Amino acid sequence: EAMLKLRPVQLELMLPGVLRWLRRLEAAAVMYCPLMNLEAAVAAQVLGIPSVALLTTAGPGFAPRTFEEFFSMCGMSKEQAREMCLSFEPKLEATRRMNSQYGLDLEDLEGFEPFGMLEVLARSSATLVTTSEDLQDPVPEELAEAYARLGVRFEYVGPLLDADGSQRAAGHKFTGADNAAGHGSSESSAEVVALVREARERGRSVVVASMGTVITGDSPDLGWEGLLPDADGKRYGLTGRELCRGVWGAAFDAFGAEEAEAGPLIVVSLGPQEDALGELKAPANAVCYRAIPQVDVLKAGVDLFLTHGGQNSFTEGLAHGVPLVVCPGFGDQAVNARKAEALGVGLQVARPMP
């Protein structure tokens, strides 16, 4: 609800600072995430700077189904969400003020006409999509026509694969421990890759479990202690903590051994939370890290990848030919879980919703 009501209000507050920053940088171009950083595209348009969107989903067709599923999880219909956008006066006033002040053409019903439309993409020279055209989600005809009418250009560039030795954030850690603790050290990164390579050289199987950065992070709705709100604001379902521990525990039960050299090598990426395992006890043949160099590990050789099914992890697994078990958290992850089964590259385990 807050996202629908307050996005233009948030944009109006952020825009002056982003404009000052881009002017100070003397930026020649802007690359941005169209799902998270509307202010970057709008600021670039105001300043006459070319921008490029980086869409890390399975193409523009992901949006209608994902938005509808997200509304459903929150106990809200598409029609109720639309009415909310048209009835919250502070939102409408913020849009009018920005259009007047900056000469913009922001819409009151962004994302609804047609449903799933990312209007921000029309503000950019091109949209880079991190999948292939063959693997993109189907685009409804009305939506495809709308993008064509606006001249939106999609370039399908395939998965984003880290360079060898890259370090990754272990989660969206906003509170508590120093953010630096949310990153794997170069020593631990080299260690886990060496362990996987050694296992492969000895003919030993490798199982990797990683539930991504958002579910293991501090998002109040989608993160470690997050619960989704229903239409009345009541929180329900599993927390990210419960979901992650359920996946890790299942991996330990299925593949765990009493000796370190027995069974497959189990590699678990825990994320940034303190005492992430809780009462779970890792078996002797498991190694657990806050973060792992996921692409390096997959490249070294993995027999099974237990993943939340985020677009990056999903396409990284496909790129390296690794069988998947997808335990989705939210959004396009459920779509990717179904796609794994449809393509014959893995299995899905739906998120329990008690």
C-alpha positions in Angstrom: 0.0 0.0 0.0 2.8 2.4 0.9 4.6 1.7 -2.4 1.4 2.6 -4.4 0.6 5.7 -2.4 4.0 7.2 -1.7 6.2 6.5 -4.7 5.6 10.0 -6.3 6.0 11.6 -2.8 9.3 9.8 -2.4 10.4 10.8 -5.9 9.6 14.5 -5.2 11.8 14.4 -2.1 14.7 12.6 -3.7 14.8 14.4 -7.1 16.6 17.6 -6.0 19.4 15.7 -4.3 19.8 13.4 -7.3 19.9 16.4 -9.7 22.6 18.1 -7.5 24.6 14.9 -7.5 24.5 14.3 -11.2 25.4 18.0 -11.9 28.4 17.7 -9.5 29.5 14.5 -11.2 29.1 16.0 -14.7 27.6 12.7 -15.6 27.6 11.9 -19.4 25.1 9.0 -19.0 23.1 7.2 -16.4 22.4 3.4 -16.0 19.7 2.5 -13.5 17.3 -0.1 -12.2 13.8 0.8 -13.5 12.2 -1.1 -10.6 14.1 0.6 -7.8 15.5 3.9 -9.1 12.8 5.9 -10.9 14.5 9.1 -9.6 17.7 8.3 -11.7 15.8 8.2 -15.0 13.7 11.2 -14.2 16.7 13.3 -13.1 18.6 12.3 -16.3 15.6 13.4 -18.4 15.4 16.7 -16.6 19.1 17.3 -17.2 19.1 16.1 -20.8 21.5 13.2 -20.0 21.0 9.9 -21.9 20.0 7.0 -19.7 19.9 3.2 -20.1 17.7 0.9 -18.0 19.0 -2.4 -16.7 16.0 -4.7 -16.3 17.2 -7.8 -14.2 14.0 -9.8 -14.8 12.8 -12.1 -17.6 11.9 -9.2 -19.8 8.9 -6.8 -19.7 6.4 -9.7 -19.7 7.3 -10.5 -16.1 5.4 -7.4 -14.7 1.7 -8.2 -15.2 1.8 -11.6 -13.6 4.3 -10.6 -10.9 2.4 -7.5 -9.9 -0.9 -9.3 -9.8 0.6 -12.1 -7.7 2.1 -9.6 -5.3 -1.2 -7.8 -4.9 -2.9 -11.1 -4.3 -0.3 -12.0 -1.6 -1.1 -8.7 0.1 -4.8 -9.4 0.0 -5.5 -6.8 -2.7 -7.1 -7.0 -6.1 -5.8 -5.2 -9.2 -8.9 -3.0 -9.2 -8.4 -2.0 -5.5 -4.7 -1.1 -6.2 -5.8 1.0 -9.1 -8.4 2.9 -7.1 -5.8 3.5 -4.3 -3.6 5.2 -6.9 -6.4 7.5 -8.0 -7.7 8.4 -4.5 -4.7 9.3 -2.5 -4.5 13.1 -2.8 -0.9 13.6 -1.6 0.3 11.2 -4.3 -1.7 13.1 -7.0 -0.5 16.5 -5.7 3.2 15.4 -5.8 2.8 14.2 -9.4 1.2 17.5 -10.4 3.9 19.6 -8.7 6.7 17.7 -10.4 5.1 17.9 -13.8 4.8 21.6 -13.4 8.2 22.3 -11.9 10.3 20.1 -14.2 8.2 19.9 -17.3 7.6 16.2 -16.9 4.7 13.9 -18.0 4.4 11.6 -14.9 1.2 9.5 -14.9 -1.2 9.1 -12.0 -1.7 5.4 -13.0 1.9 4.3 -13.5 1.9 0.6 -14.1 -1.8 0.3 -14.9 -2.5 1.5 -18.4 -1.9 -1.1 -19.6 -1.4 -3.2 -16.6 2.3 -4.0 -16.0 3.6 -1.1 -18.0 6.9 0.3 -16.8 6.5 3.8 -18.2 10.0 4.8 -17.0 11.5 2.8 -19.8 10.2 5.3 -22.3 12.5 7.9 -20.7 15.6 5.9 -21.7 17.6 5.3 -24.9 17.5 1.5 -24.4 16.6 -1.2 -21.9 19.1 -4.0 -21.3 17.4 -7.2 -20.3 19.4 -9.9 -18.4 17.9 -12.9 -20.2 17.6 -14.1 -23.8 14.6 -13.5 -26.1 13.9 -17.3 -26.0 13.7 -17.3 -22.2 11.7 -14.1 -21.7 8.2 -14.2 -20.2 5.4 -13.8 -22.7 4.5 -10.2 -23.3 0.7 -9.5 -23.5 -0.2 -8.1 -26.9 -1.6 -4.8 -25.4 1.6 -4.3 -23.4 3.8 -5.0 -26.4 1.9 -2.5 -28.5 2.2 0.1 -25.8 6.0 -0.3 -25.6 6.2 -0.2 -29.4 4.1 2.9 -29.6 6.4 4.7 -27.1 9.5 3.5 -29.0 10.9 1.5 -26.1 13.9 -0.5 -27.2 14.8 -3.8 -25.5 18.2 -5.4 -25.9 18.5 -8.9 -24.6 22.0 -9.3 -23.2 21.8 -12.6 -21.3 22.8 -13.2 -17.7 25.0 -10.9 -15.7 28.0 -13.1 -14.9 30.6 -11.9 -12.3 34.2 -11.7 -13.3 36.4 -14.3 -11.6 37.1 -13.4 -8.0 34.3 -10.9 -7.7 32.8 -10.3 -4.2 29.1 -10.1 -3.6 26.9 -8.5 -1.0 25.6 -11.2 1.4 22.2 -9.4 1.9 20.5 -6.1 2.4 21.7 -5.5 6.0 20.3 -2.1 7.2 20.7 -2.4 10.9 22.9 -4.0 13.6 26.3 -5.3 12.4 28.6 -3.2 10.2 27.6 -3.5 6.6 31.1 -4.7 5.8 30.2 -7.9 7.7 27.7 -8.6 4.9 30.4 -9.3 2.4 32.5 -12.4 2.0 36.2 -11.8 2.4 38.6 -12.5 -0.4 40.1 -15.3 1.8 36.7 -17.0 2.3 35.9 -16.6 -1.4 39.1 -18.3 -2.5 38.6 -21.0 0.2 35.2 -22.1 -0.9 36.1 -22.2 -4.6 39.2 -24.3 -3.7 37.0 -26.7 -1.7 34.6 -27.1 -4.6 37.4 -27.7 -7.1 39.0 -30.2 -4.8 35.7 -32.1 -4.4 35.2 -32.2 -8.2 38.7 -33.4 -8.8 38.0 -36.3 -6.4 34.7 -37.1 -8.1 32.7 -35.8 -5.2 29.3 -34.2 -5.7 28.7 -30.6 -4.7 25.4 -29.2 -3.5 25.0 -25.4 -3.1 22.2 -23.6 -1.2 21.7 -19.9 -1.5 18.5 -17.9 -0.8 19.6 -14.5 -2.2 20.1 -11.1 -0.7 16.6 -9.8 -0.1 15.1 -12.7 1.9 18.2 -12.8 4.1 18.3 -9.1 4.5 16.4 -6.5 6.6 13.4 -5.6 4.4 10.4 -5.3 6.8 8.1 -7.1 4.3 10.3 -9.5 2.4 13.4 -9.9 4.5 14.7 -12.0 7.4 11.9 -11.1 9.9 9.5 -9.9 7.2 5.9 -11.0 6.9 3.6 -10.0 4.1 0.6 -7.8 5.0 -3.0 -8.7 4.0 -5.7 -6.2 3.0 -6.3 -5.4 6.7 -2.6 -4.9 7.4 -2.3 -8.1 9.3 1.0 -9.9 8.8 0.9 -13.6 7.8 2.9 -16.4 6.3 6.5 -17.4 6.9 9.3 -15.0 7.6 12.4 -15.0 5.5 14.2 -16.6 8.5 11.7 -19.5 8.6 11.9 -20.0 4.8 15.7 -20.0 4.7 16.1 -22.3 7.7 13.5 -24.6 6.2 15.5 -24.8 2.9 18.9 -25.2 4.7 17.5 -27.8 7.1 16.0 -29.8 4.2 19.4 -29.8 2.5 21.1 -31.0 5.7 18.5 -33.8 6.1 18.8 -34.9 2.5 22.5 -34.7 2.0 24.1 -34.5 5.4 26.7 -37.0 6.6 28.4 -37.7 10.0 31.9 -37.3 8.6 33.4 -34.4 6.7 34.6 -36.4 3.8 31.4 -38.5 3.4 28.5 -37.7 1.1 28.4 -34.6 -1.1 30.1 -31.3 -0.2 27.3 -29.0 0.9 28.0 -25.3 0.5 25.6 -22.8 2.1 25.5 -19.0 1.7 23.8 -17.8 4.8 23.6 -14.0 4.3 24.5 -11.3 6.8 22.3 -12.1 9.8 24.0 -13.0 13.1 23.4 -16.6 14.1 21.6 -17.3 10.8 21.4 -21.1 11.4 19.8 -20.6 14.8 19.1 -24.1 16.3 20.0 -25.8 13.0 23.2 -27.8 13.2 25.2 -28.1 10.0 26.4 -31.7 9.3 30.1 -32.5 9.2 30.1 -32.4 5.3 28.7 -28.8 5.1 30.5 -25.5 5.0 28.7 -22.3 5.7 29.7 -18.7 4.7 28.1 -15.3 4.9 28.6 -15.0 1.2 30.1 -17.0 -1.6 31.4 -16.0 -5.1 28.4 -17.7 -6.6 29.4 -17.6 -10.3 32.9 -18.9 -9.5 31.4 -21.7 -7.5 28.9 -22.7 -10.2 31.6 -22.5 -12.8 33.9 -24.8 -10.7 31.2 -27.5 -10.9 28.0 -28.0 -8.9 25.6 -31.0 -9.1 22.6 -29.3 -7.5 21.7 -25.6 -6.8 19.1 -24.9 -4.2 18.0 -21.3 -4.9 15.3 -18.8 -4.2 15.0 -18.3 -8.0 15.9 -14.7 -8.3 16.6 -13.7 -11.9 20.4 -13.5 -11.5 20.7 -16.8 -9.7 18.2 -18.5 -12.0 20.1 -17.5 -15.2 23.5 -18.1 -13.6 22.4 -21.7 -12.9 21.2 -22.1 -16.5 24.3 -20.6 -17.9 26.4 -23.2 -16.1 24.1 -26.2 -16.7 23.4 -26.8 -13.1 20.2 -28.6 -12.0 17.9 -26.4 -9.9 15.6 -26.8 -7.0 13.8 -23.5 -6.7 12.2 -22.4 -3.3 10.8 -19.0 -4.3 10.3 -16.1 -1.9 8.3 -13.5 -3.8 7.8 -11.7 -7.1 9.3 -13.2 -10.2 11.0 -16.0 -8.2 7.7 -18.0 -8.3 7.6 -17.5 -12.1 11.2 -18.7 -12.4 10.3 -21.7 -10.2 7.6 -22.7 -12.6 9.8 -22.0 -15.6 12.5 -24.4 -14.2 10.0 -27.2 -14.3 8.6 -26.2 -17.7 12.1 -26.2 -19.2 13.0 -29.4 -17.6 16.0 -27.9 -15.7 14.8 -28.3 -12.2 12.0 -28.6 -9.6 10.0 -26.1 -7.6 9.0 -26.2 -4.0 6.3 -23.6 -3.5 6.7 -21.2 -0.6 4.4 -22.4 2.2 1.7 -19.9 3.2 0.4 -21.0 6.6 
